[in-house]
Amino acid sequence: MPAFFDTHAHLDYPDFAPDIGQVIARAQAAGIVKIISIGTDLASSARALKLAEAHAEIYAVVGWHPSHALDAPTDIRPALRVLARHPKVVALGETGLDYYRLPSAKGGTPADDDAYRRRQAGLFQQHLDVAAETGLNCVIHQRGDCFADTLAQLQPFADRVRGVFHCFANDAAVLQQVLAIGSLVSFTGIVTFKNGQNVRDTVAATPLGQFMLETDCPYLAPVPYRGQRCEPAYVKEISETIARVKGCSLEELSAATGRAANSFFPKMAIR
């Protein structure tokens, strides 16, 4: 059975608390040999790291999600530096920018929107600073009309920090801008959706070795599980669709995505 990784999961969420052992067992049975659990704030990051310490196949990414930027400490860098030293912390994030739900959509003012964007940018900058210091890469979240701002902030770090633009759903022109600075993308179960042709088109344009696979579970369960809780085992369905789009075998896809992940998360590769 070809082996795959789930490079973006939220196993610390309450959705998985009742049956985390069975979730991991189902992933192993489906050929998913490594899972990266992603933090969304310091408490979530600590839970992800605890899971990584308890399970050999789980690794942690630690950071603070941009959607929660207003709740973040003024300076998260000291906490990130401590967490980054742990052998099973393989990157920082998820971090980046999110303009999808601005304060003005909930009765706020344009000034509130500007303050929110500035706070997100400051938090993103702190993640990039620590990533450059520690030799880690960043898991990038970008949603809403913020790609240009996200890329502009990452670009000055391109010689020291790579990003993986997770849950990538932009077109091939945007993809080329990501690849041009040495960063990667990763694809979710959206690639299997009936209305996911745009993502399939982008997959077709992405060279093997330049992308990874993820579930973003518990969200975005692929067909035939759409609408249910997603879990790492469903990388199997994602990989099957992507192999068809790329016109390659599952073995070729396994080798290419595994190399990409081990290169991007080098601390994971040495274990």
FIFISE-260914 format. One line per 10 residues: number of its first residue (from 1); their letters; for each residue x, z, y of C-alpha. Coordinates in nm, 4 decimals. Example, Ala and Ser with C-alpha at 12.3 -4.5 7.8 and 13.67 -1.06 7.14 Angstrom:
1> as> 1.2300 0.7800 -0.4500  1.3670 0.7140 -0.1060
# end
This chain:
1> mpaffdthah> 0.0000 0.0000 0.0000  0.1462 -0.0941 0.3420  0.2298 0.2103 0.5523  0.1087 0.2503 0.9113  0.1274 0.5060 1.1923  -0.1474 0.6368 1.4180  0.0481 0.6617 1.7410  -0.2300 0.8171 1.9504  -0.4709 1.0771 1.8155  -0.6285 1.3907 1.9593
11> ldypdfapdi> -0.6215 1.6090 1.6507  -0.6275 1.9280 1.8564  -0.9837 1.8546 1.9735  -1.2629 2.0772 1.8401  -1.4049 1.7711 1.6602  -1.1378 1.8147 1.3920  -1.1212 2.1926 1.3621  -1.3648 2.2221 1.0674  -1.1878 1.9724 0.8397  -0.8373 1.8971 0.9667
21> gqviaraqaa> -0.6942 1.9213 0.6141  -0.9370 1.6620 0.4820  -0.8721 1.4388 0.7852  -0.5012 1.4393 0.7084  -0.5644 1.3812 0.3382  -0.7878 1.0811 0.4126  -0.5201 0.9395 0.6392  -0.2576 0.9716 0.3678  -0.4898 0.8067 0.1142  -0.5335 0.5147 0.3577
31> givkiisigt> -0.1566 0.4668 0.3931  -0.1226 0.6342 0.7341  0.2090 0.8126 0.6996  0.2708 0.9431 1.0542  0.0283 1.0663 1.3189  0.1056 1.1528 1.6811  -0.1245 1.4114 1.8372  -0.1459 1.3759 2.2140  -0.1772 1.6589 2.4641  -0.4124 1.6413 2.7624
41> dlassaralk> -0.3090 1.9663 2.9347  -0.0682 2.2496 2.8550  -0.3105 2.4277 2.6212  -0.3907 2.1041 2.4408  -0.0194 2.0228 2.4186  0.0501 2.3624 2.2636  -0.2225 2.3014 2.0048  -0.0807 1.9567 1.9258  0.2624 2.1094 1.8773  0.1219 2.3795 1.6508
51> laeahaeiya> -0.0315 2.1080 1.4320  0.3014 1.9252 1.4270  0.4796 2.2402 1.3156  0.2287 2.2920 1.0346  0.2180 1.9345 0.9009  0.5232 1.7205 0.8268  0.3427 1.3938 0.9056  0.2217 1.5031 1.2525  0.4243 1.4797 1.5749  0.3323 1.5845 1.9283
61> vvgwhpshal> 0.3263 1.4271 2.2719  0.2941 1.6812 2.5526  0.1637 1.6446 2.9053  -0.1338 1.6507 3.1392  -0.4021 1.3820 3.1521  -0.4556 1.2233 3.4965  -0.8319 1.2824 3.4807  -0.7585 1.6560 3.4922  -0.5012 1.6277 3.7698  -0.6855 1.8560 4.0111
71> daptdirpal> -0.6602 2.1397 3.7569  -0.2879 2.0940 3.6938  -0.0169 2.3334 3.8133  0.1540 2.2308 4.1352  0.4727 2.1685 3.9377  0.4376 2.1004 3.5656  0.8020 2.0054 3.5206  0.9332 2.3472 3.4068  0.6732 2.3635 3.1280  0.7425 2.0039 3.0243
81> rvlarhpkvv> 1.1174 2.0695 3.0077  1.0641 2.3588 2.7681  0.8239 2.1639 2.5457  1.0434 1.8532 2.5448  1.3223 2.0418 2.3691  1.1129 2.0934 2.0566  1.2283 1.8623 1.7727  0.8750 1.7432 1.6998  0.7879 1.6542 2.0609  0.8485 1.2795 2.0664
91> algetgldyy> 0.7277 1.1754 2.4153  0.5554 1.2973 2.7308  0.1911 1.2292 2.8147  -0.0579 1.1197 2.8166  0.0094 1.0566 3.1803  -0.0585 0.7866 3.4330  -0.3494 0.7043 3.6633  -0.7268 0.6921 3.6234  -0.9505 0.5530 3.8981  -1.2509 0.5024 3.6706
101> rlpsakggtp> -1.4451 0.8036 3.7989  -1.3461 0.8900 4.1537  -1.4946 1.1865 4.3431  -1.7008 0.9504 4.5594  -1.9040 0.8547 4.2517  -2.0240 1.2167 4.2403  -2.0979 1.2636 4.6082  -1.7410 1.2986 4.7333  -1.5884 1.1239 5.0318  -1.3233 0.8495 5.0605
111> adddayrrrq> -1.0852 1.1250 5.1693  -1.1583 1.3059 4.8414  -1.0742 0.9854 4.6537  -0.7435 0.9538 4.8362  -0.6516 1.3154 4.7617  -0.7385 1.2664 4.3960  -0.5232 0.9538 4.3698  -0.2321 1.1301 4.5399  -0.2568 1.4261 4.3015  -0.2585 1.1926 4.0009
121> aglfqqhldv> 0.0445 1.0059 4.1357  0.2327 1.3302 4.1922  0.1585 1.4489 3.8409  0.2631 1.1122 3.6954  0.5876 1.1311 3.8940  0.6651 1.4732 3.7471  0.6223 1.3394 3.3928  0.8529 1.0468 3.4720  1.1126 1.2786 3.6226  1.1252 1.4965 3.3111
131> aaetglncvi> 1.1186 1.1952 3.0805  1.4246 1.0553 3.2569  1.6000 1.3926 3.2335  1.5284 1.4435 2.8645  1.5593 1.0895 2.7279  1.1953 1.0743 2.6207  0.9459 0.7961 2.6864  0.5925 0.8256 2.8254  0.2486 0.7563 2.6812  0.0646 0.5871 2.9662
141> hqrgdcfadt> -0.3047 0.6159 3.0462  -0.4432 0.3667 3.2967  -0.8149 0.3167 3.3495  -1.0107 0.1682 3.6351  -0.8524 -0.0505 3.8998  -0.5126 0.1151 3.8860  -0.2813 -0.1077 3.6836  -0.0815 -0.2274 3.9848  -0.0301 0.1299 4.1063  0.0641 0.2473 3.7555
151> laqlqpfadr> 0.3199 -0.0298 3.7087  0.4656 0.0219 4.0562  0.5244 0.3891 3.9846  0.6770 0.3271 3.6410  0.8970 0.0350 3.7430  1.1723 0.2350 3.9214  1.2256 0.4265 3.5954  1.2375 0.1162 3.3736  1.6095 0.1512 3.3040  1.5580 0.5073 3.1751
161> vrgvfhcfan> 1.1970 0.5472 3.0616  0.9763 0.3155 2.8609  0.5996 0.3425 2.8614  0.3428 0.2578 2.6008  0.0192 0.1516 2.7695  -0.2206 0.3023 2.5206  -0.5690 0.1709 2.4375  -0.4634 -0.1571 2.5955  -0.7532 -0.3806 2.6926  -0.6092 -0.5956 2.9706
171> daavlqqvla> -0.5438 -0.9681 2.9514  -0.2264 -1.1550 2.8574  -0.1103 -1.1869 3.2195  -0.1116 -0.8086 3.2601  0.0515 -0.7733 2.9187  0.3444 -0.9861 3.0326  0.4046 -0.7519 3.3267  0.4226 -0.4574 3.0865  0.6620 -0.6329 2.8508  0.8785 -0.7536 3.1408
181> igslvsftgi> 0.9883 -0.3970 3.2209  1.0640 -0.3146 2.8567  0.7442 -0.1230 2.7907  0.4931 -0.1677 2.5084  0.1197 -0.1635 2.4455  -0.0924 -0.0188 2.1684  -0.4291 -0.1313 2.0362  -0.7311 0.0682 1.9164  -1.0495 0.0041 1.7215  -1.1828 -0.1964 2.0177
191> vtfkngqnvr> -1.0096 -0.4919 1.8524  -1.2747 -0.4811 1.5779  -1.5767 -0.4693 1.8118  -1.8118 -0.7651 1.8378  -1.7559 -0.7589 2.2147  -1.3789 -0.7133 2.1756  -1.2772 -1.0790 2.1849  -1.0782 -1.0207 2.5040  -0.8670 -0.7623 2.3209  -0.8240 -0.9940 2.0219
201> dtvaatplgq> -0.7035 -1.2639 2.2617  -0.4467 -1.0232 2.4035  -0.3377 -0.9224 2.0521  -0.2860 -1.2894 1.9714  -0.0579 -1.3196 2.2774  0.1468 -1.0055 2.1997  0.4617 -1.0681 1.9937  0.5109 -0.8704 1.6744  0.7385 -0.5797 1.7520  0.5964 -0.5359 2.1019
211> fmletdcpyl> 0.2889 -0.3312 2.0139  0.1793 -0.0302 1.8130  -0.1464 0.0800 1.6492  -0.3584 0.3819 1.7401  -0.7051 0.5244 1.6988  -0.7407 0.7401 2.0142  -0.9546 0.9493 1.7803  -1.2075 1.1046 1.7956  -1.3038 0.8101 2.0190  -1.3418 0.4354 1.9542
221> apvpyrgqrc> -1.4065 0.4280 1.5796  -1.3603 0.0722 1.4526  -1.6185 -0.1360 1.2722  -1.7719 -0.0417 1.0249  -1.7565 0.3179 1.1554  -1.8511 0.2449 1.5164  -2.0531 0.5276 1.6674  -1.9087 0.7856 1.4295  -1.6191 1.0243 1.4815  -1.2974 0.8277 1.4627
231> epayvkeise> -1.0002 0.9582 1.2618  -0.6459 0.8445 1.1740  -0.7473 0.6901 0.8395  -0.9219 0.4163 1.0368  -0.5896 0.2625 1.1394  -0.6418 0.0782 0.8097  -0.9373 -0.1172 0.9516  -0.7552 -0.1762 1.2800  -0.4499 -0.3104 1.0972  -0.6589 -0.5457 0.8843
241> tiarvkgcsl> -0.8224 -0.7010 1.1906  -0.4934 -0.7338 1.3781  -0.3224 -0.8926 1.0772  -0.5982 -1.1546 1.0671  -0.5639 -1.2218 1.4401  -0.1848 -1.2500 1.4143  -0.1952 -1.4578 1.0980  0.0516 -1.2270 0.9266  0.0468 -1.0117 0.6155  -0.0222 -0.6400 0.6251
251> eelsaatgra> 0.3338 -0.5859 0.5038  0.4718 -0.7827 0.7995  0.2489 -0.5920 1.0400  0.3524 -0.2607 0.8853  0.7213 -0.3418 0.9267  0.6838 -0.4638 1.2867  0.4659 -0.1792 1.4121  0.6761 0.0784 1.2291  0.9947 -0.0530 1.3917  0.8271 -0.0515 1.7324
261> ansffpkmai> 0.7091 0.3085 1.6912  1.0385 0.4394 1.5576  1.2241 0.2717 1.8447  0.9852 0.4048 2.1076  0.9713 0.7562 1.9563  1.3316 0.7949 1.8328  1.2935 1.1682 1.7568  1.0237 1.0713 1.5083  1.2454 0.8133 1.3403  1.5221 1.0606 1.2515
271> r> 1.2979 1.2961 1.0544
# end
